[in-house]
Amino acid sequence: MVCDNCPLRYAIYGVFGWCPACDAHNSLQILLKNLELAGKELALAETVDNELADHLIGDALENLNGSD
C-alpha cells in the first residue's frame, strides 16, 4: 500500500496502524484496503467451486478481523 501522507510504498503483515516512514496514523486507510480486498474475494467466491469458495469467504472474513 502507499501511505496517504507520504509517498512510501509498503506491505502490511498483521495489524498495523502507523506509516513506518512518516509515522502517520493510517488505520482507516488499512481498513478500507481490507474491505476492498474482502469484496474482491467474495466476488471471486461466487465464480468458483464450493470448496474454494468456502476458503475465499473464510479468508475475506479473517482479513476484516485484521489478521491478514
CHARMM-style PDB file with segment names, atoms N, HN, CA, C and O in Angstrom:
ATOM      1  N   MET     1       0.841  -1.178   0.000  1.00  0.00      PROA
ATOM      2  CA  MET     1       0.000   0.000   0.000  1.00  0.00      PROA
ATOM      3  C   MET     1       0.879   1.230   0.000  1.00  0.00      PROA
ATOM      4  O   MET     1       2.064   1.158   0.323  1.00  0.00      PROA
ATOM      5  N   VAL     2       0.300   2.355  -0.360  1.00  0.00      PROA
ATOM      6  HN  VAL     2      -0.663   2.414  -0.622  1.00  0.00      PROA
ATOM      7  CA  VAL     2       1.020   3.624  -0.366  1.00  0.00      PROA
ATOM      8  C   VAL     2       0.398   4.511   0.710  1.00  0.00      PROA
ATOM      9  O   VAL     2      -0.821   4.674   0.768  1.00  0.00      PROA
ATOM     10  N   CYS     3       1.238   5.072   1.547  1.00  0.00      PROA
ATOM     11  HN  CYS     3       2.229   4.940   1.500  1.00  0.00      PROA
ATOM     12  CA  CYS     3       0.766   5.952   2.628  1.00  0.00      PROA
ATOM     13  C   CYS     3       0.019   7.154   2.046  1.00  0.00      PROA
ATOM     14  O   CYS     3       0.449   7.731   1.047  1.00  0.00      PROA
ATOM     15  N   ASP     4      -1.093   7.528   2.667  1.00  0.00      PROA
ATOM     16  HN  ASP     4      -1.442   7.059   3.479  1.00  0.00      PROA
ATOM     17  CA  ASP     4      -1.848   8.714   2.239  1.00  0.00      PROA
ATOM     18  C   ASP     4      -1.115  10.009   2.562  1.00  0.00      PROA
ATOM     19  O   ASP     4      -1.406  11.052   1.977  1.00  0.00      PROA
ATOM     20  N   ASN     5      -0.164   9.947   3.490  1.00  0.00      PROA
ATOM     21  HN  ASN     5       0.073   9.100   3.965  1.00  0.00      PROA
ATOM     22  CA  ASN     5       0.510  11.145   3.973  1.00  0.00      PROA
ATOM     23  C   ASN     5       1.869  11.384   3.305  1.00  0.00      PROA
ATOM     24  O   ASN     5       2.319  12.527   3.216  1.00  0.00      PROA
ATOM     25  N   CYS     6       2.524  10.320   2.836  1.00  0.00      PROA
ATOM     26  HN  CYS     6       2.159   9.392   2.908  1.00  0.00      PROA
ATOM     27  CA  CYS     6       3.830  10.436   2.187  1.00  0.00      PROA
ATOM     28  C   CYS     6       3.892   9.414   1.051  1.00  0.00      PROA
ATOM     29  O   CYS     6       2.975   8.603   0.923  1.00  0.00      PROA
ATOM     30  N   PRO     7       4.924   9.423   0.237  1.00  0.00      PROA
ATOM     31  CA  PRO     7       4.962   8.519  -0.920  1.00  0.00      PROA
ATOM     32  C   PRO     7       5.449   7.097  -0.617  1.00  0.00      PROA
ATOM     33  O   PRO     7       5.677   6.325  -1.549  1.00  0.00      PROA
ATOM     34  N   LEU     8       5.612   6.736   0.637  1.00  0.00      PROA
ATOM     35  HN  LEU     8       5.427   7.363   1.394  1.00  0.00      PROA
ATOM     36  CA  LEU     8       6.146   5.416   0.961  1.00  0.00      PROA
ATOM     37  C   LEU     8       5.189   4.308   0.532  1.00  0.00      PROA
ATOM     38  O   LEU     8       3.993   4.359   0.816  1.00  0.00      PROA
ATOM     39  N   ARG     9       5.733   3.312  -0.151  1.00  0.00      PROA
ATOM     40  HN  ARG     9       6.705   3.271  -0.381  1.00  0.00      PROA
ATOM     41  CA  ARG     9       5.000   2.103  -0.546  1.00  0.00      PROA
ATOM     42  C   ARG     9       5.505   0.991   0.363  1.00  0.00      PROA
ATOM     43  O   ARG     9       6.712   0.765   0.450  1.00  0.00      PROA
ATOM     44  N   TYR    10       4.586   0.284   1.051  1.00  0.00      PROA
ATOM     45  HN  TYR    10       3.606   0.467   0.980  1.00  0.00      PROA
ATOM     46  CA  TYR    10       4.997  -0.765   1.974  1.00  0.00      PROA
ATOM     47  C   TYR    10       3.944  -1.852   2.061  1.00  0.00      PROA
ATOM     48  O   TYR    10       2.787  -1.646   1.694  1.00  0.00      PROA
ATOM     49  N   ALA    11       4.357  -3.018   2.554  1.00  0.00      PROA
ATOM     50  HN  ALA    11       5.296  -3.186   2.852  1.00  0.00      PROA
ATOM     51  CA  ALA    11       3.459  -4.159   2.737  1.00  0.00      PROA
ATOM     52  C   ALA    11       3.008  -4.211   4.187  1.00  0.00      PROA
ATOM     53  O   ALA    11       3.704  -3.744   5.089  1.00  0.00      PROA
ATOM     54  N   ILE    12       1.833  -4.786   4.392  1.00  0.00      PROA
ATOM     55  HN  ILE    12       1.268  -5.166   3.660  1.00  0.00      PROA
ATOM     56  CA  ILE    12       1.280  -4.908   5.742  1.00  0.00      PROA
ATOM     57  C   ILE    12       1.144  -6.385   6.072  1.00  0.00      PROA
ATOM     58  O   ILE    12       0.540  -7.145   5.315  1.00  0.00      PROA
ATOM     59  N   TYR    13       1.697  -6.780   7.183  1.00  0.00      PROA
ATOM     60  HN  TYR    13       2.187  -6.162   7.798  1.00  0.00      PROA
ATOM     61  CA  TYR    13       1.573  -8.151   7.676  1.00  0.00      PROA
ATOM     62  C   TYR    13       1.040  -8.059   9.096  1.00  0.00      PROA
ATOM     63  O   TYR    13       1.729  -7.568   9.990  1.00  0.00      PROA
ATOM     64  N   GLY    14      -0.186  -8.529   9.308  1.00  0.00      PROA
ATOM     65  HN  GLY    14      -0.746  -8.928   8.581  1.00  0.00      PROA
ATOM     66  CA  GLY    14      -0.800  -8.449  10.631  1.00  0.00      PROA
ATOM     67  C   GLY    14      -1.442  -7.096  10.864  1.00  0.00      PROA
ATOM     68  O   GLY    14      -1.766  -6.387   9.911  1.00  0.00      PROA
ATOM     69  N   VAL    15      -1.623  -6.742  12.097  1.00  0.00      PROA
ATOM     70  HN  VAL    15      -1.360  -7.318  12.871  1.00  0.00      PROA
ATOM     71  CA  VAL    15      -2.262  -5.476  12.474  1.00  0.00      PROA
ATOM     72  C   VAL    15      -1.215  -4.368  12.424  1.00  0.00      PROA
ATOM     73  O   VAL    15      -0.119  -4.513  12.964  1.00  0.00      PROA
ATOM     74  N   PHE    16      -1.561  -3.270  11.777  1.00  0.00      PROA
ATOM     75  HN  PHE    16      -2.452  -3.153  11.338  1.00  0.00      PROA
ATOM     76  CA  PHE    16      -0.601  -2.195  11.544  1.00  0.00      PROA
ATOM     77  C   PHE    16      -1.367  -0.889  11.577  1.00  0.00      PROA
ATOM     78  O   PHE    16      -2.437  -0.812  10.973  1.00  0.00      PROA
ATOM     79  N   GLY    17      -0.883   0.134  12.245  1.00  0.00      PROA
ATOM     80  HN  GLY    17      -0.014   0.071  12.736  1.00  0.00      PROA
ATOM     81  CA  GLY    17      -1.633   1.372  12.341  1.00  0.00      PROA
ATOM     82  C   GLY    17      -0.848   2.631  12.049  1.00  0.00      PROA
ATOM     83  O   GLY    17      -1.403   3.727  12.126  1.00  0.00      PROA
ATOM     84  N   TRP    18       0.443   2.510  11.712  1.00  0.00      PROA
ATOM     85  HN  TRP    18       0.895   1.619  11.650  1.00  0.00      PROA
ATOM     86  CA  TRP    18       1.268   3.698  11.511  1.00  0.00      PROA
ATOM     87  C   TRP    18       2.165   3.506  10.294  1.00  0.00      PROA
ATOM     88  O   TRP    18       2.656   2.403  10.052  1.00  0.00      PROA
ATOM     89  N   CYS    19       2.379   4.556   9.537  1.00  0.00      PROA
ATOM     90  HN  CYS    19       1.980   5.452   9.734  1.00  0.00      PROA
ATOM     91  CA  CYS    19       3.308   4.515   8.421  1.00  0.00      PROA
ATOM     92  C   CYS    19       4.729   4.405   8.982  1.00  0.00      PROA
ATOM     93  O   CYS    19       5.091   5.172   9.875  1.00  0.00      PROA
ATOM     94  N   PRO    20       5.541   3.473   8.481  1.00  0.00      PROA
ATOM     95  CA  PRO    20       6.897   3.339   9.001  1.00  0.00      PROA
ATOM     96  C   PRO    20       7.821   4.494   8.625  1.00  0.00      PROA
ATOM     97  O   PRO    20       8.878   4.642   9.239  1.00  0.00      PROA
ATOM     98  N   ALA    21       7.467   5.310   7.646  1.00  0.00      PROA
ATOM     99  HN  ALA    21       6.608   5.190   7.147  1.00  0.00      PROA
ATOM    100  CA  ALA    21       8.329   6.425   7.243  1.00  0.00      PROA
ATOM    101  C   ALA    21       7.946   7.735   7.922  1.00  0.00      PROA
ATOM    102  O   ALA    21       8.798   8.394   8.520  1.00  0.00      PROA
ATOM    103  N   CYS    22       6.684   8.116   7.836  1.00  0.00      PROA
ATOM    104  HN  CYS    22       5.992   7.582   7.350  1.00  0.00      PROA
ATOM    105  CA  CYS    22       6.286   9.435   8.346  1.00  0.00      PROA
ATOM    106  C   CYS    22       5.543   9.353   9.672  1.00  0.00      PROA
ATOM    107  O   CYS    22       5.234  10.383  10.271  1.00  0.00      PROA
ATOM    108  N   ASP    23       5.256   8.152  10.132  1.00  0.00      PROA
ATOM    109  HN  ASP    23       5.507   7.316   9.645  1.00  0.00      PROA
ATOM    110  CA  ASP    23       4.602   7.904  11.417  1.00  0.00      PROA
ATOM    111  C   ASP    23       3.155   8.382  11.463  1.00  0.00      PROA
ATOM    112  O   ASP    23       2.597   8.583  12.542  1.00  0.00      PROA
ATOM    113  N   ALA    24       2.542   8.566  10.274  1.00  0.00      PROA
ATOM    114  HN  ALA    24       2.996   8.403   9.398  1.00  0.00      PROA
ATOM    115  CA  ALA    24       1.135   8.979  10.221  1.00  0.00      PROA
ATOM    116  C   ALA    24       0.242   7.809  10.623  1.00  0.00      PROA
ATOM    117  O   ALA    24       0.509   6.666  10.251  1.00  0.00      PROA
ATOM    118  N   HSD    25      -0.799   8.085  11.366  1.00  0.00      PROA
ATOM    119  HN  HSD    25      -1.016   9.013  11.668  1.00  0.00      PROA
ATOM    120  CA  HSD    25      -1.780   7.065  11.752  1.00  0.00      PROA
ATOM    121  C   HSD    25      -2.597   6.713  10.518  1.00  0.00      PROA
ATOM    122  O   HSD    25      -3.158   7.602   9.877  1.00  0.00      PROA
ATOM    123  N   ASN    26      -2.675   5.405  10.167  1.00  0.00      PROA
ATOM    124  HN  ASN    26      -2.219   4.683  10.688  1.00  0.00      PROA
ATOM    125  CA  ASN    26      -3.346   5.030   8.927  1.00  0.00      PROA
ATOM    126  C   ASN    26      -4.322   3.870   9.085  1.00  0.00      PROA
ATOM    127  O   ASN    26      -4.521   3.102   8.143  1.00  0.00      PROA
ATOM    128  N   SER    27      -4.925   3.732  10.246  1.00  0.00      PROA
ATOM    129  HN  SER    27      -4.763   4.355  11.010  1.00  0.00      PROA
ATOM    130  CA  SER    27      -5.869   2.630  10.475  1.00  0.00      PROA
ATOM    131  C   SER    27      -7.050   2.672   9.512  1.00  0.00      PROA
ATOM    132  O   SER    27      -7.479   1.626   9.027  1.00  0.00      PROA
ATOM    133  N   LEU    28      -7.580   3.848   9.229  1.00  0.00      PROA
ATOM    134  HN  LEU    28      -7.232   4.698   9.623  1.00  0.00      PROA
ATOM    135  CA  LEU    28      -8.712   3.951   8.311  1.00  0.00      PROA
ATOM    136  C   LEU    28      -8.305   3.509   6.909  1.00  0.00      PROA
ATOM    137  O   LEU    28      -9.058   2.798   6.243  1.00  0.00      PROA
ATOM    138  N   GLN    29      -7.143   3.915   6.460  1.00  0.00      PROA
ATOM    139  HN  GLN    29      -6.532   4.493   7.001  1.00  0.00      PROA
ATOM    140  CA  GLN    29      -6.649   3.522   5.138  1.00  0.00      PROA
ATOM    141  C   GLN    29      -6.506   2.001   5.066  1.00  0.00      PROA
ATOM    142  O   GLN    29      -6.865   1.399   4.054  1.00  0.00      PROA
ATOM    143  N   ILE    30      -5.993   1.380   6.108  1.00  0.00      PROA
ATOM    144  HN  ILE    30      -5.701   1.870   6.929  1.00  0.00      PROA
ATOM    145  CA  ILE    30      -5.819  -0.068   6.129  1.00  0.00      PROA
ATOM    146  C   ILE    30      -7.174  -0.771   6.163  1.00  0.00      PROA
ATOM    147  O   ILE    30      -7.363  -1.775   5.477  1.00  0.00      PROA
ATOM    148  N   LEU    31      -8.110  -0.261   6.945  1.00  0.00      PROA
ATOM    149  HN  LEU    31      -7.956   0.555   7.502  1.00  0.00      PROA
ATOM    150  CA  LEU    31      -9.453  -0.836   6.980  1.00  0.00      PROA
ATOM    151  C   LEU    31     -10.087  -0.794   5.595  1.00  0.00      PROA
ATOM    152  O   LEU    31     -10.667  -1.784   5.150  1.00  0.00      PROA
ATOM    153  N   LEU    32      -9.982   0.335   4.916  1.00  0.00      PROA
ATOM    154  HN  LEU    32      -9.510   1.140   5.277  1.00  0.00      PROA
ATOM    155  CA  LEU    32     -10.573   0.463   3.582  1.00  0.00      PROA
ATOM    156  C   LEU    32      -9.926  -0.497   2.593  1.00  0.00      PROA
ATOM    157  O   LEU    32     -10.619  -1.071   1.753  1.00  0.00      PROA
ATOM    158  N   LYS    33      -8.602  -0.683   2.675  1.00  0.00      PROA
ATOM    159  HN  LYS    33      -8.039  -0.216   3.357  1.00  0.00      PROA
ATOM    160  CA  LYS    33      -7.922  -1.645   1.798  1.00  0.00      PROA
ATOM    161  C   LYS    33      -8.387  -3.067   2.104  1.00  0.00      PROA
ATOM    162  O   LYS    33      -8.591  -3.861   1.186  1.00  0.00      PROA
ATOM    163  N   ASN    34      -8.558  -3.396   3.394  1.00  0.00      PROA
ATOM    164  HN  ASN    34      -8.393  -2.751   4.139  1.00  0.00      PROA
ATOM    165  CA  ASN    34      -9.036  -4.726   3.768  1.00  0.00      PROA
ATOM    166  C   ASN    34     -10.463  -4.957   3.279  1.00  0.00      PROA
ATOM    167  O   ASN    34     -10.790  -6.057   2.832  1.00  0.00      PROA
ATOM    168  N   LEU    35     -11.309  -3.944   3.357  1.00  0.00      PROA
ATOM    169  HN  LEU    35     -11.043  -3.051   3.720  1.00  0.00      PROA
ATOM    170  CA  LEU    35     -12.677  -4.062   2.842  1.00  0.00      PROA
ATOM    171  C   LEU    35     -12.667  -4.270   1.331  1.00  0.00      PROA
ATOM    172  O   LEU    35     -13.442  -5.067   0.801  1.00  0.00      PROA
ATOM    173  N   GLU    36     -11.789  -3.551   0.644  1.00  0.00      PROA
ATOM    174  HN  GLU    36     -11.160  -2.903   1.073  1.00  0.00      PROA
ATOM    175  CA  GLU    36     -11.668  -3.695  -0.814  1.00  0.00      PROA
ATOM    176  C   GLU    36     -11.234  -5.117  -1.178  1.00  0.00      PROA
ATOM    177  O   GLU    36     -11.808  -5.732  -2.077  1.00  0.00      PROA
ATOM    178  N   LEU    37     -10.233  -5.631  -0.488  1.00  0.00      PROA
ATOM    179  HN  LEU    37      -9.767  -5.132   0.243  1.00  0.00      PROA
ATOM    180  CA  LEU    37      -9.754  -6.981  -0.749  1.00  0.00      PROA
ATOM    181  C   LEU    37     -10.832  -8.016  -0.432  1.00  0.00      PROA
ATOM    182  O   LEU    37     -11.027  -8.959  -1.199  1.00  0.00      PROA
ATOM    183  N   ALA    38     -11.530  -7.848   0.689  1.00  0.00      PROA
ATOM    184  HN  ALA    38     -11.371  -7.082   1.312  1.00  0.00      PROA
ATOM    185  CA  ALA    38     -12.593  -8.787   1.058  1.00  0.00      PROA
ATOM    186  C   ALA    38     -13.691  -8.795  -0.007  1.00  0.00      PROA
ATOM    187  O   ALA    38     -14.214  -9.855  -0.352  1.00  0.00      PROA
ATOM    188  N   GLY    39     -14.032  -7.640  -0.516  1.00  0.00      PROA
ATOM    189  HN  GLY    39     -13.607  -6.780  -0.236  1.00  0.00      PROA
ATOM    190  CA  GLY    39     -15.042  -7.566  -1.574  1.00  0.00      PROA
ATOM    191  C   GLY    39     -14.612  -8.320  -2.822  1.00  0.00      PROA
ATOM    192  O   GLY    39     -15.423  -8.999  -3.451  1.00  0.00      PROA
ATOM    193  N   LYS    40     -13.341  -8.202  -3.179  1.00  0.00      PROA
ATOM    194  HN  LYS    40     -12.682  -7.650  -2.667  1.00  0.00      PROA
ATOM    195  CA  LYS    40     -12.822  -8.925  -4.345  1.00  0.00      PROA
ATOM    196  C   LYS    40     -12.853 -10.430  -4.105  1.00  0.00      PROA
ATOM    197  O   LYS    40     -13.192 -11.197  -5.006  1.00  0.00      PROA
ATOM    198  N   GLU    41     -12.499 -10.855  -2.892  1.00  0.00      PROA
ATOM    199  HN  GLU    41     -12.224 -10.232  -2.160  1.00  0.00      PROA
ATOM    200  CA  GLU    41     -12.534 -12.287  -2.575  1.00  0.00      PROA
ATOM    201  C   GLU    41     -13.957 -12.828  -2.604  1.00  0.00      PROA
ATOM    202  O   GLU    41     -14.195 -13.930  -3.099  1.00  0.00      PROA
ATOM    203  N   LEU    42     -14.898 -12.062  -2.080  1.00  0.00      PROA
ATOM    204  HN  LEU    42     -14.705 -11.167  -1.678  1.00  0.00      PROA
ATOM    205  CA  LEU    42     -16.289 -12.508  -2.085  1.00  0.00      PROA
ATOM    206  C   LEU    42     -16.840 -12.589  -3.511  1.00  0.00      PROA
ATOM    207  O   LEU    42     -17.589 -13.510  -3.838  1.00  0.00      PROA
ATOM    208  N   ALA    43     -16.468 -11.627  -4.357  1.00  0.00      PROA
ATOM    209  HN  ALA    43     -15.860 -10.879  -4.092  1.00  0.00      PROA
ATOM    210  CA  ALA    43     -16.901 -11.670  -5.757  1.00  0.00      PROA
ATOM    211  C   ALA    43     -16.305 -12.884  -6.469  1.00  0.00      PROA
ATOM    212  O   ALA    43     -16.987 -13.549  -7.249  1.00  0.00      PROA
ATOM    213  N   LEU    44     -15.041 -13.167  -6.200  1.00  0.00      PROA
ATOM    214  HN  LEU    44     -14.486 -12.628  -5.567  1.00  0.00      PROA
ATOM    215  CA  LEU    44     -14.397 -14.335  -6.800  1.00  0.00      PROA
ATOM    216  C   LEU    44     -15.029 -15.626  -6.290  1.00  0.00      PROA
ATOM    217  O   LEU    44     -15.170 -16.586  -7.049  1.00  0.00      PROA
ATOM    218  N   ALA    45     -15.412 -15.662  -5.016  1.00  0.00      PROA
ATOM    219  HN  ALA    45     -15.298 -14.882  -4.400  1.00  0.00      PROA
ATOM    220  CA  ALA    45     -16.020 -16.857  -4.422  1.00  0.00      PROA
ATOM    221  C   ALA    45     -17.312 -17.251  -5.139  1.00  0.00      PROA
ATOM    222  O   ALA    45     -17.673 -18.427  -5.160  1.00  0.00      PROA
ATOM    223  N   GLU    46     -17.999 -16.287  -5.718  1.00  0.00      PROA
ATOM    224  HN  GLU    46     -17.705 -15.331  -5.701  1.00  0.00      PROA
ATOM    225  CA  GLU    46     -19.235 -16.572  -6.445  1.00  0.00      PROA
ATOM    226  C   GLU    46     -18.979 -17.279  -7.771  1.00  0.00      PROA
ATOM    227  O   GLU    46     -19.913 -17.792  -8.386  1.00  0.00      PROA
ATOM    228  N   THR    47     -17.727 -17.313  -8.218  1.00  0.00      PROA
ATOM    229  HN  THR    47     -16.968 -16.896  -7.718  1.00  0.00      PROA
ATOM    230  CA  THR    47     -17.423 -17.853  -9.541  1.00  0.00      PROA
ATOM    231  C   THR    47     -16.683 -19.183  -9.515  1.00  0.00      PROA
ATOM    232  O   THR    47     -16.371 -19.725 -10.575  1.00  0.00      PROA
ATOM    233  N   VAL    48     -16.394 -19.723  -8.337  1.00  0.00      PROA
ATOM    234  HN  VAL    48     -16.647 -19.282  -7.476  1.00  0.00      PROA
ATOM    235  CA  VAL    48     -15.585 -20.945  -8.233  1.00  0.00      PROA
ATOM    236  C   VAL    48     -16.364 -22.043  -7.519  1.00  0.00      PROA
ATOM    237  O   VAL    48     -17.472 -21.816  -7.033  1.00  0.00      PROA
ATOM    238  N   ASP    49     -15.768 -23.250  -7.460  1.00  0.00      PROA
ATOM    239  HN  ASP    49     -14.868 -23.435  -7.855  1.00  0.00      PROA
ATOM    240  CA  ASP    49     -16.446 -24.375  -6.808  1.00  0.00      PROA
ATOM    241  C   ASP    49     -16.576 -24.140  -5.300  1.00  0.00      PROA
ATOM    242  O   ASP    49     -15.924 -23.259  -4.739  1.00  0.00      PROA
ATOM    243  N   ASN    50     -17.423 -24.938  -4.659  1.00  0.00      PROA
ATOM    244  HN  ASN    50     -17.953 -25.654  -5.114  1.00  0.00      PROA
ATOM    245  CA  ASN    50     -17.773 -24.730  -3.251  1.00  0.00      PROA
ATOM    246  C   ASN    50     -16.581 -24.760  -2.299  1.00  0.00      PROA
ATOM    247  O   ASN    50     -16.501 -23.940  -1.384  1.00  0.00      PROA
ATOM    248  N   GLU    51     -15.652 -25.696  -2.503  1.00  0.00      PROA
ATOM    249  HN  GLU    51     -15.717 -26.362  -3.246  1.00  0.00      PROA
ATOM    250  CA  GLU    51     -14.515 -25.812  -1.586  1.00  0.00      PROA
ATOM    251  C   GLU    51     -13.641 -24.561  -1.627  1.00  0.00      PROA
ATOM    252  O   GLU    51     -13.264 -24.030  -0.582  1.00  0.00      PROA
ATOM    253  N   LEU    52     -13.321 -24.096  -2.825  1.00  0.00      PROA
ATOM    254  HN  LEU    52     -13.627 -24.528  -3.673  1.00  0.00      PROA
ATOM    255  CA  LEU    52     -12.519 -22.885  -2.958  1.00  0.00      PROA
ATOM    256  C   LEU    52     -13.305 -21.663  -2.493  1.00  0.00      PROA
ATOM    257  O   LEU    52     -12.740 -20.757  -1.880  1.00  0.00      PROA
ATOM    258  N   ALA    53     -14.601 -21.635  -2.781  1.00  0.00      PROA
ATOM    259  HN  ALA    53     -15.059 -22.371  -3.279  1.00  0.00      PROA
ATOM    260  CA  ALA    53     -15.446 -20.520  -2.337  1.00  0.00      PROA
ATOM    261  C   ALA    53     -15.441 -20.415  -0.815  1.00  0.00      PROA
ATOM    262  O   ALA    53     -15.342 -19.316  -0.269  1.00  0.00      PROA
ATOM    263  N   ASP    54     -15.546 -21.548  -0.129  1.00  0.00      PROA
ATOM    264  HN  ASP    54     -15.626 -22.441  -0.573  1.00  0.00      PROA
ATOM    265  CA  ASP    54     -15.517 -21.535   1.342  1.00  0.00      PROA
ATOM    266  C   ASP    54     -14.198 -20.966   1.851  1.00  0.00      PROA
ATOM    267  O   ASP    54     -14.182 -20.194   2.810  1.00  0.00      PROA
ATOM    268  N   HSD    55     -13.091 -21.345   1.211  1.00  0.00      PROA
ATOM    269  HN  HSD    55     -13.104 -21.972   0.432  1.00  0.00      PROA
ATOM    270  CA  HSD    55     -11.778 -20.834   1.622  1.00  0.00      PROA
ATOM    271  C   HSD    55     -11.690 -19.322   1.398  1.00  0.00      PROA
ATOM    272  O   HSD    55     -11.211 -18.592   2.265  1.00  0.00      PROA
ATOM    273  N   LEU    56     -12.149 -18.856   0.244  1.00  0.00      PROA
ATOM    274  HN  LEU    56     -12.538 -19.449  -0.461  1.00  0.00      PROA
ATOM    275  CA  LEU    56     -12.099 -17.424  -0.057  1.00  0.00      PROA
ATOM    276  C   LEU    56     -12.953 -16.612   0.917  1.00  0.00      PROA
ATOM    277  O   LEU    56     -12.542 -15.543   1.368  1.00  0.00      PROA
ATOM    278  N   ILE    57     -14.126 -17.117   1.236  1.00  0.00      PROA
ATOM    279  HN  ILE    57     -14.459 -17.986   0.870  1.00  0.00      PROA
ATOM    280  CA  ILE    57     -15.004 -16.415   2.187  1.00  0.00      PROA
ATOM    281  C   ILE    57     -14.361 -16.364   3.566  1.00  0.00      PROA
ATOM    282  O   ILE    57     -14.377 -15.326   4.226  1.00  0.00      PROA
ATOM    283  N   GLY    58     -13.795 -17.492   4.001  1.00  0.00      PROA
ATOM    284  HN  GLY    58     -13.782 -18.336   3.465  1.00  0.00      PROA
ATOM    285  CA  GLY    58     -13.109 -17.519   5.299  1.00  0.00      PROA
ATOM    286  C   GLY    58     -11.934 -16.561   5.337  1.00  0.00      PROA
ATOM    287  O   GLY    58     -11.718 -15.875   6.337  1.00  0.00      PROA
ATOM    288  N   ASP    59     -11.172 -16.510   4.250  1.00  0.00      PROA
ATOM    289  HN  ASP    59     -11.348 -17.066   3.438  1.00  0.00      PROA
ATOM    290  CA  ASP    59     -10.031 -15.602   4.190  1.00  0.00      PROA
ATOM    291  C   ASP    59     -10.482 -14.147   4.209  1.00  0.00      PROA
ATOM    292  O   ASP    59      -9.850 -13.309   4.853  1.00  0.00      PROA
ATOM    293  N   ALA    60     -11.568 -13.844   3.509  1.00  0.00      PROA
ATOM    294  HN  ALA    60     -12.081 -14.525   2.986  1.00  0.00      PROA
ATOM    295  CA  ALA    60     -12.094 -12.475   3.495  1.00  0.00      PROA
ATOM    296  C   ALA    60     -12.495 -12.051   4.896  1.00  0.00      PROA
ATOM    297  O   ALA    60     -12.208 -10.930   5.316  1.00  0.00      PROA
ATOM    298  N   LEU    61     -13.155 -12.939   5.617  1.00  0.00      PROA
ATOM    299  HN  LEU    61     -13.388 -13.850   5.276  1.00  0.00      PROA
ATOM    300  CA  LEU    61     -13.566 -12.606   6.996  1.00  0.00      PROA
ATOM    301  C   LEU    61     -12.368 -12.458   7.912  1.00  0.00      PROA
ATOM    302  O   LEU    61     -12.357 -11.595   8.789  1.00  0.00      PROA
ATOM    303  N   GLU    62     -11.360 -13.293   7.718  1.00  0.00      PROA
ATOM    304  HN  GLU    62     -11.368 -13.994   7.005  1.00  0.00      PROA
ATOM    305  CA  GLU    62     -10.143 -13.189   8.530  1.00  0.00      PROA
ATOM    306  C   GLU    62      -9.438 -11.860   8.284  1.00  0.00      PROA
ATOM    307  O   GLU    62      -8.953 -11.225   9.220  1.00  0.00      PROA
ATOM    308  N   ASN    63      -9.384 -11.445   7.022  1.00  0.00      PROA
ATOM    309  HN  ASN    63      -9.777 -11.961   6.262  1.00  0.00      PROA
ATOM    310  CA  ASN    63      -8.727 -10.171   6.704  1.00  0.00      PROA
ATOM    311  C   ASN    63      -9.469  -8.993   7.328  1.00  0.00      PROA
ATOM    312  O   ASN    63      -8.837  -8.024   7.748  1.00  0.00      PROA
ATOM    313  N   LEU    64     -10.770  -9.056   7.394  1.00  0.00      PROA
ATOM    314  HN  LEU    64     -11.283  -9.843   7.053  1.00  0.00      PROA
ATOM    315  CA  LEU    64     -11.540  -7.972   8.018  1.00  0.00      PROA
ATOM    316  C   LEU    64     -11.257  -7.897   9.515  1.00  0.00      PROA
ATOM    317  O   LEU    64     -11.374  -6.837  10.130  1.00  0.00      PROA
ATOM    318  N   ASN    65     -10.885  -9.028  10.087  1.00  0.00      PROA
ATOM    319  HN  ASN    65     -10.790  -9.889   9.588  1.00  0.00      PROA
ATOM    320  CA  ASN    65     -10.573  -9.092  11.501  1.00  0.00      PROA
ATOM    321  C   ASN    65      -9.212  -8.464  11.796  1.00  0.00      PROA
ATOM    322  O   ASN    65      -8.860  -8.271  12.960  1.00  0.00      PROA
ATOM    323  N   GLY    66      -8.449  -8.146  10.759  1.00  0.00      PROA
ATOM    324  HN  GLY    66      -8.735  -8.303   9.813  1.00  0.00      PROA
ATOM    325  CA  GLY    66      -7.166  -7.504  10.955  1.00  0.00      PROA
ATOM    326  C   GLY    66      -6.011  -8.464  11.122  1.00  0.00      PROA
ATOM    327  O   GLY    66      -4.930  -8.053  11.544  1.00  0.00      PROA
ATOM    328  N   SER    67      -6.207  -9.721  10.806  1.00  0.00      PROA
ATOM    329  HN  SER    67      -7.085 -10.055  10.463  1.00  0.00      PROA
ATOM    330  CA  SER    67      -5.118 -10.690  10.965  1.00  0.00      PROA
ATOM    331  C   SER    67      -4.662 -11.208   9.622  1.00  0.00      PROA
ATOM    332  O   SER    67      -4.485 -12.414   9.446  1.00  0.00      PROA
ATOM    333  N   ASP    68      -4.464 -10.291   8.652  1.00  0.00      PROA
ATOM    334  HN  ASP    68      -4.608  -9.312   8.795  1.00  0.00      PROA
ATOM    335  CA  ASP    68      -4.067 -10.702   7.316  1.00  0.00      PROA
ATOM    336  C   ASP    68      -2.671 -11.106   7.257  1.00  0.00      PROA
ATOM    337  OT1 ASP    68      -2.181 -11.482   6.192  1.00  0.00      PROA
TER     338      ASP     68
END
